[in-house]
Amino acid sequence: MIGAKRIVMLWIVWGIAWLGAATIQRSIWKPGETFSEYLQRRGVPLQVLRSISPEDSKYLYEIQGGEPFFELIDDNGTLLQSLIPLGEEMQIALSRQWGSGAYRFDIVPIVHKEVHDTVALSVRSSCYRDIDRVTNNPRLGFILKTLYKRRVDFRKLRKGDRIVFAYRQKSRLGEPWGQPVFQGAVIRTRGKDHFIFVDRDGNSWLKPYKEVKTVHTGTKTVYETVTRKIRTLRNRKGYIRPIPGARITSPFSYKRWHPILHRYRPHLGIDFGARRGTPIHAVNRGRVIYAGWMRGYGKVVKIDHGDGYVSLYAHQSRIRVHRGQYVSRGQIIGYVGSTGRSTGPHLHFGLYRRGRAINPLHVIGKGGSRYVVTEVTERKKRIKKFAKTEIKKVPIPGAEKLKKRMETLLHSSSVKGYRWREIADRLIYVDQITKHKEASNETGYDDYGQTDR
């Protein structure tokens, strides 16, 4: 809470004699705009590009068009600081040094806090509009519908129906950041209460406990006619792995501890461990849109598969295709190497959909290989396995307490909920100014501070 603390505009001190004001500006990254084009538009010398390491330069390609970012601008229109997100955990920090006026580039974790809230309201017009009216966060209504799936028809909710739900949400500069995480909800409609409780894995349950199945297995010797199934591989259309049978040495992550730089960096792809010279296969048919050197990625091939999907194969020792060439699924496009910034031979594989990096494991291998089963019957001695399934009720932590709290709000007619701001106030506390100056002088970046509500 703000309490008795005084709030003032953020003042930036240049030298000793000049004092001016600076404001936080929320901007949207222009689709198709490169980082160098942004620097030119903001009047930042392109010399800052030379200070970016090859390892960090590849993250410039991960800036997403249409995504919001924050800028600190003085009264003369000079960019003092820019914070550009790279996913939910990391961000680019571009800051103007207080003494020299030169700009500094770095990649740092995103500073945010977490809001825990319980929302209670009565339906007046529609579920989505009423939740947006109370919280100013329209995503909550759509996620709530997803949790209930087909258990409640949101189109048939009537005026006066009661909705209560609890969730937590990351907050950055007063705005919701990332996806909200629900703990539970209840909807009263037509005199019936529909509860939902969410466990730590994101699974929804109708009761404040989850049913865990435990399978007890055993074996016994039997003499019988046995039908044996023989499986043969049949290929289908779909995405396959770039190196069949290779193990994953580093998974997809928005925040990974870098083994060389010894700091947190996003890892927007999957690393497959393999020996130098191991063939790399196209995960699906498509057209090669890039084949060459790409700074920290080394020798790279990018393939456009259509439907918004583009795959990337980095750190190759030798490229076997050229730009504009059409390739088929499984065709060899290059060989494993360790070019660019790499600790050893491996393949960095990235998959993008409409320009946004996605976890390749959600796509590759799905709809790919399928087995054709042929049955062979014979009489023989065999060891037969048996299984006994036991269902155990495991309480969801905090669900019983949450249920009582929601029941209390369910029988009340009050409206309750944390209301998110469209954009954070461009204000900070007086006692935060010194902290801001010290942080800026030492590191060159700051998240401008936040006011509690």
BELVENZI-V107372 format. One record per backbone hydrogen bond with DSSP energy under -1.0 kcal/mol. CO is the residue of the C=O (numbers start at 1). NH is the residue of the N-H. If there is no record, write none. Layout:
# BELVENZI-V107372
co=(CO CO)
nh=(NH NH)
This chain:
# BELVENZI-V107372
co=(2 6 8 10 12 14 18 20 21 23 25 27 29 30 34 35 36 37 38 39 45 46 47 49 53 54 56 57 58 59 64 67 69 70 71 72 72 73 74 78 80 81 82 83 84 89 90 91 92 93 94 95 97 102 104 106 108 113 115 117 119 120 121 123 126 127 128 129 130 131 132 135 137 139 140 141 142 143 144 145 148 153 158 161 162 163 164 165 166 166 167 168 169 170 171 172 174 175 181 183 184 185 186 187 188 189 192 194 196 197 199 203 205 208 210 212 214 216 218 220 222 224 226 228 230 232 234 239 242 243 247 250 253 256 258 263 265 267 267 270 271 271 272 275 278 280 282 283 286 287 288 290 292 294 295 296 297 298 299 300 301 302 302 303 304 306 308 309 310 311 312 313 314 318 322 325 327 328 331 333 334 335 336 337 340 347 348 349 350 351 352 353 356 359 360 360 363 370 372 374 376 378 380 382 384 386 388 390 392 394 396 398 399 400 401 402 403 404 405 406 407 416 425 428 429 430 432 433 434 435 436 437 438 439)
nh=(5 430 428 22 20 18 14 12 75 73 71 69 66 33 38 39 40 41 42 44 48 49 50 52 57 296 59 60 61 62 67 29 27 83 25 80 81 23 77 74 96 72 94 70 92 110 86 108 84 106 82 104 101 97 95 93 91 171 169 167 165 416 163 160 130 131 132 133 134 135 136 420 140 143 144 145 146 147 148 149 151 156 161 123 188 121 186 119 183 184 117 181 115 177 113 175 421 172 168 198 166 196 164 194 162 192 189 187 185 205 202 199 197 396 394 392 390 388 386 384 382 380 378 376 374 372 370 365 281 246 273 271 267 265 262 258 256 253 269 349 249 250 347 278 336 333 330 240 327 304 324 302 300 297 298 341 315 294 316 292 313 289 290 311 287 309 354 305 352 303 350 301 348 335 325 288 286 331 282 320 280 317 277 346 342 272 314 270 312 358 310 356 353 362 363 364 366 234 232 230 228 226 224 222 220 218 216 214 212 210 399 402 403 404 405 406 407 408 409 410 411 120 427 8 432 433 436 437 438 439 440 441 442 443)
